[in-house]
Amino acid sequence: MTRIVLVGYRGSGKTTVGALLAGALGVPFYDTDALIEERAGMPIPAIFENSGEEGFRRLERSVIASLAGQEGVISTGGGAITDPDTVALLRRGGPVVFLSAPADVLHSRIRGSARPALTSLPPDDEIRTVLAARMPAYIGASDCCIDTRAISPREVCRRVRSAVTGGTLSETDRARGLAFLEKTPLPPEEVKGLKNFLDKQTRADMRLCAVIGNPCLHSKSPALFNHLFSRSGLTYWYTRIQWPSIGPVMNCARALDIKGLSVTIPFKSAVMPFLSDIEPHAAAIGAVNTVVRCGDRAYGHNTDWLGVREPLAGMQPCPAVVLGAGGAAAAAVYALMDLGMDVTVLARTPDAAAALAQRFGAGSGPLTAFDRIDPDLVINATPVGMGDGKSVLEEHQLRPGMTVFDLVYTPPETPLLRFARRHGCRCIGGRQMFVAQASAQFRLFTGIRADQDLIREVI
């Protein structure tokens, strides 16, 4: 069965390229906008006028659901990818290709369009604003990206066919990437499995993802993400790249055209110079734990702060202490400031605590200042407790009513949490953070929503 889905902003060339591609492949062409108008019995501007954007989106979801798994080339509207359930339908049965172009090119192509505005902004500002907001969804939902700015529709069509039927890797790049992985501590049986996957990678919807760090061979992410990929019907493979320096790792990611990277210690800040775009939250935190690649661009995100924020949502502002001054601590401080907490950063090295706190307008001090502050909420953002049998705090420093959140998730019951439970504290384990941030990360990698209950079950 031949099925290709084209997504992109208005003016990216979806309809023109889709018709050419369908003709060349001898399969039906479906333009979801045309099908929506046919089903509604009125043009799209009238649908917006009568039912608003939400009414249009309902029709769009219904039309896309009717095409799920069908053979053909499907061109779909620019906003369809913002709904993860719709993306799951679009991904069923074949690759999704993102046709991209800069905002100024899109503006010149759609000038004079009868389509209704999505915002109150001038047209050129609207395109830039909406395109920036949708970009993570476009990239996540797609298996490959093609820049249409300076090439003809027929050349775009040729490149889509090449990617869809031949994959995105050259033999030279595949060999170079595998040669590097064979030098890493990845077990031989995993290298063999990865090589088998890459040898079969002849379609655009067979993509590689990985966790990168030093160390990272202990990571639970491969088992989790490979299970989620399988459950979502994706032919993606998730592996591990452990190496002491970031440069060779990123060279390997380019060589193997790795789509998604989960970034862990010590690369969360070190990876940033290798990225072409960094979203505002990650830039403010100064750390990236998620990289998504699209063509020759690499986009950095931070989902750690979401993993901290979600379990604490609804908690009243209170005095809070973050223990540690690394990337995880920065994400925790950022999340707590967003929740309106009165935050103090404490670390073994007071200068490091002060530098982190100054960025966010928080207080700082040495670990010995904990008793004086007597916080209602404490977050351990250090690796203490990760299998070493230690606790960053003494048992006597905890009291009933205190909320203790340990970001360490292996083991699930750290010494700190064991102490906290004995003293009647509210305890939040690192697995809650892991589940929330992994769900957000999966959506950035694939455009699909991951069931958090399923993530808990797997880990």
Stockholm file with secondary structure:
# STOCKHOLM 1.0

chainA/1-459         MTRIVLVGYRGSGKTTVGALLAGALGVPFYDTDALIEERAGMPIPAIFENSGEEGFRRLERSVIASLAGQEGVISTGGGAITDPDTVALLRRGGPVVFLSAPADVLHSRIRGSARPALTSLPPDDEIRTVLAARMPAYIGASDCCIDTRAISPREVCRRVRSAVTGGTLSETDRARGLAFLEKTPLPPEEVKGLKNFLDKQTRADMRLCAVIGNPCLHSKSPALFNHLFSRSGLTYWYTRIQWPSIGPVMNCARALDIKGLSVTIPFKSAVMPFLSDIEPHAAAIGAVNTVVRCGDRAYGHNTDWLGVREPLAGMQPCPAVVLGAGGAAAAAVYALMDLGMDVTVLARTPDAAAALAQRFGAGSGPLTAFDRIDPDLVINATPVGMGDGKSVLEEHQLRPGMTVFDLVYTPPETPLLRFARRHGCRCIGGRQMFVAQASAQFRLFTGIRADQDLIREVI
#=GR chainA/1-459 SS CCEEEEECSTTSSHHHHHHHHHHHHTCCEEEHHHHHHHHHTSCHHHHHHHHHHHHHHHHHHHHHHHHTTCSEEEECCTTGGGSHHHHHHHTTTSCEEEEECCHHHHHHHHTTCCSCCSSSSCHHHHHHHHHHHHHHHHHHHCSEEEECTTSCHHHHHHHHHHHHHHCSCCHHHHHHHHHHHHHSSCCHHHHHHHHHHHHTCCSTTCCEEEEEESSCTTCSHHHHHHHHHHHTTCCCEEEEEECSCHHHHHHHHHHTTCCEEEECTTCTTTTGGGCSEECHHHHHHTCCSEEEEETTEEEEECCHHHHHHHHHTTCCCCEEEEECCSHHHHHHHHHHHHTTCEEEEEESSHHHHHHHHHHHTCEEEEGGGHHHHCCSEEEECSSTTSSSCCCSSCGGGCCTTCEEEECCCSSSSCHHHHHHHHTTCEEECHHHHHHHHHHHHHHHHHSCCCCHHHHHHHC
#=GC SS_cons         CCEEEEECSTTSSHHHHHHHHHHHHTCCEEEHHHHHHHHHTSCHHHHHHHHHHHHHHHHHHHHHHHHTTCSEEEECCTTGGGSHHHHHHHTTTSCEEEEECCHHHHHHHHTTCCSCCSSSSCHHHHHHHHHHHHHHHHHHHCSEEEECTTSCHHHHHHHHHHHHHHCSCCHHHHHHHHHHHHHSSCCHHHHHHHHHHHHTCCSTTCCEEEEEESSCTTCSHHHHHHHHHHHTTCCCEEEEEECSCHHHHHHHHHHTTCCEEEECTTCTTTTGGGCSEECHHHHHHTCCSEEEEETTEEEEECCHHHHHHHHHTTCCCCEEEEECCSHHHHHHHHHHHHTTCEEEEEESSHHHHHHHHHHHTCEEEEGGGHHHHCCSEEEECSSTTSSSCCCSSCGGGCCTTCEEEECCCSSSSCHHHHHHHHTTCEEECHHHHHHHHHHHHHHHHHSCCCCHHHHHHHC
//
